Amino acid sequence: MQRLTGARVMLREFRQEDLSGIRSWVNDYDTVRFLGAGYVRPQSWEQTESYLMSLLNGEAGGVHLAVADRETKRYLGQCSLMMIDHTARRAELAVVLAPDSANRGYGREAIALMLEYAFMQLNLNRVFLQVHADNARAIHVYEKCGFKREGCLRAHFYRDGRYIDAVQMGILRGEWESAREDAESGAASR
């Protein structure tokens, strides 16, 4: 797979040296509290190594790419397309950034690159995700990337002794293409 390159970040294949970057978030409560059940318990160094090896060996299923700084190639986080259904032409998006990379616009750029890959290379029609209803920052970023709220799964997640709703969000290829054309025509008229 070729690298996907934006203004500040690139999506690239994982490398062995990404292990320390993954370790920077995998046990960080403020990061993992919005992730799936696999991150409820602390992860040992060996578990993280095993996870990275599954990514390096292509055993994880789906498309998993490291988000890296375009200049330094340093690991910033990761972005994935999972549950890819080539018949229905859809996939689920997941993104996570290391704590020192959050709130800098890297996630938005990584999502834009992954959406371009999903729609232009994989020929998907729909990309969807689920986000904790109390994760306002992530919902805002997804909406900026063109995702629409499609529904609510009540009491879908369990964290910190309480149930939390999941917001189901999605973007269709036509919506993505329309937003892209609008951005290009707006840039051309300046």
C-alpha positions in Angstrom: 0.0 0.0 0.0 1.2 3.5 -0.8 1.5 6.2 1.7 -1.3 8.7 2.0 0.1 12.1 2.6 -1.6 15.3 3.8 -0.3 18.8 4.7 1.0 17.8 8.1 0.4 14.0 8.5 0.8 10.9 6.6 -0.9 7.5 6.9 1.7 4.7 6.6 2.3 1.1 7.4 3.3 0.3 10.9 6.9 -0.1 11.9 8.5 -1.9 14.8 9.7 1.4 16.3 6.0 2.5 16.7 5.8 0.3 19.8 6.7 3.1 22.1 4.2 5.4 20.5 1.4 2.8 21.0 2.5 2.4 24.6 2.1 6.1 25.1 -1.7 5.8 24.8 -2.6 2.2 25.4 -2.8 2.6 29.2 -3.6 6.3 29.2 -7.1 6.6 30.9 -8.0 9.8 29.1 -7.4 8.2 25.8 -8.7 4.6 26.3 -11.9 5.6 28.1 -13.5 6.3 24.8 -12.2 3.1 23.1 -13.7 -0.4 23.1 -13.8 -3.1 25.7 -10.3 -4.3 24.8 -8.8 -1.4 26.7 -10.7 -1.7 30.0 -7.7 -3.3 31.7 -4.1 -2.2 31.6 -2.1 -3.7 28.8 1.3 -5.2 29.5 4.3 -4.5 27.3 4.1 -8.0 25.9 0.4 -7.6 25.0 1.2 -4.4 23.1 4.1 -6.1 21.3 1.7 -8.9 20.3 -0.8 -6.3 19.0 1.8 -4.5 17.0 3.1 -7.9 15.5 -0.5 -8.7 14.4 -0.5 -5.3 12.6 2.9 -5.9 11.0 2.0 -9.4 9.9 -1.4 -8.3 8.4 -3.3 -10.5 10.8 -5.5 -7.8 12.3 -8.1 -7.7 9.5 -9.1 -4.5 7.8 -6.9 -1.6 6.9 -4.8 -0.3 9.8 -2.4 2.6 9.3 -0.1 4.6 11.5 -0.7 8.3 11.6 2.7 9.9 11.4 4.2 13.4 11.2 4.8 14.1 7.6 8.3 15.5 8.1 9.7 13.3 10.9 7.7 10.2 10.2 7.1 9.9 14.0 4.1 7.9 15.1 1.2 10.1 16.3 -1.6 7.6 16.4 -3.5 5.2 14.2 -6.5 5.1 11.8 -8.3 2.0 10.7 -11.1 0.8 8.5 -12.6 -2.4 10.0 -15.5 -4.7 9.2 -15.0 -4.0 5.5 -18.0 -5.3 3.5 -17.1 -5.2 -0.2 -20.6 -6.3 -1.2 -22.4 -3.5 0.7 -19.4 -1.3 0.1 -19.1 -0.1 3.7 -16.5 -0.1 6.6 -16.2 1.1 10.1 -13.7 3.9 10.9 -11.6 4.0 14.1 -9.0 6.6 15.0 -6.9 7.1 18.1 -4.1 9.6 18.8 -1.3 9.5 21.4 -1.9 12.1 24.2 0.9 14.4 23.0 -0.7 14.5 19.5 -4.3 15.2 20.5 -6.0 18.5 19.9 -3.7 19.6 17.1 -5.8 18.8 14.1 -3.9 15.6 13.3 -7.0 13.5 13.7 -9.1 15.5 11.3 -6.4 15.4 8.7 -5.9 11.6 9.2 -9.7 11.0 8.9 -9.8 13.0 5.7 -7.0 10.9 4.2 -8.6 7.7 5.3 -12.0 8.8 3.8 -10.2 9.6 0.5 -8.7 6.1 0.5 -12.0 4.4 1.4 -14.0 6.1 -1.3 -11.4 6.4 -4.1 -9.3 3.3 -3.6 -11.6 0.8 -1.9 -14.7 2.1 -3.8 -16.8 2.1 -0.6 -20.1 3.9 -0.5 -20.4 4.3 3.3 -18.0 4.8 6.2 -19.6 4.6 9.7 -18.5 4.7 13.3 -19.8 4.7 16.9 -18.7 7.3 19.4 -19.5 7.8 23.1 -22.3 10.3 23.4 -20.2 12.2 26.0 -17.2 12.5 23.7 -18.1 16.0 22.4 -14.7 16.7 21.0 -14.7 13.6 18.8 -18.2 14.2 17.7 -17.2 17.7 16.7 -14.3 16.4 14.7 -16.3 13.8 12.9 -19.0 16.4 12.0 -16.2 18.6 10.6 -15.1 15.7 8.5 -18.6 15.4 7.0 -20.1 12.6 9.2 -23.8 12.9 10.0 -25.5 11.7 13.2 -27.6 8.7 12.2 -29.0 7.5 15.5 -28.4 6.6 19.1 -27.7 3.2 20.7 -29.0 3.6 24.2 -26.8 2.4 27.1 -24.4 0.9 24.6 -21.1 1.4 26.4 -20.3 0.8 30.1 -17.6 2.9 31.7 -16.8 4.1 35.2 -19.8 2.3 36.7 -22.4 3.7 34.3 -23.9 3.1 30.9 -23.3 5.6 28.1 -25.2 6.0 24.8 -23.4 5.5 21.5 -23.9 8.0 18.7 -24.0 6.2 15.4 -22.5 8.4 12.6 -21.8 7.9 9.0 -20.8 9.5 5.7 -21.8 8.5 2.2 -19.6 8.7 -0.8 -22.0 11.3 -2.4 -21.8 13.5 0.6 -18.0 13.3 0.7 -17.8 14.1 -3.0 -20.1 17.0 -2.7 -18.2 18.5 0.3 -14.9 17.9 -1.6 -16.2 19.7 -4.7 -17.5 22.6 -2.5 -14.0 23.0 -0.9 -12.3 22.9 -4.2 -14.6 25.5 -5.8 -14.3 27.7 -2.7 -10.5 27.5 -2.9 -10.5 28.3 -6.6 -12.7 31.4 -6.1 -10.3 33.0 -3.6 
